[in-house]
Amino acid sequence: MKLLKAGAKLDNIGMTASTLCAIHCAAVPVFFSSLPLVGMGFLANPWVEWGMIILALIIGVSSIGGSFFNAHRRVLPLALLIIGFATIILGHIFTKGWLEAVIVPIGGITIAVAHFVNYKYAGTCTSGDSFLHVTHKHQ
């Protein structure tokens, strides 16, 4: 049970980090010239971008890999994680400009979805009868 709670926390962190990464990748090219004026020029630094990618990779592998081997054994979250990171890395390497600002955030959102699916598959919440648990009550 403790392992599932730790996995749930990692999934929540992963969903947040991946979503922030997607927002970062979409917003930086748009506001690139104004970032230094507001003291946030460091956000356009490639080291910050690759640091965020590596952090998201570590969280994703820990969370989704751990849940795969210890809880659900379903491939969908792993496949989404791999597709998301492939999209981000290929987008950074092979595209530039507005195309990169579209493709890379799609990879970040895909990773966030991978964490969401993993969170649901890991069985961290057993209440309710639907995958999304839109309407249910905890005891």
Secondary structure, 3 states (H helix, E strand, C coil): CHHHHHHHHHHHHHHHHHHHHHHHHHHHHHHCCCCHHHCCHHHHCHHHHHHHHHHHHHHHHHHHHHHHHHHHCCCHHHHHHHHHHHHHHHHHHHCCCHHHHHHHHHHHHHHHHHHHHHHHHCCCCCCCCCCCCCCCCCC
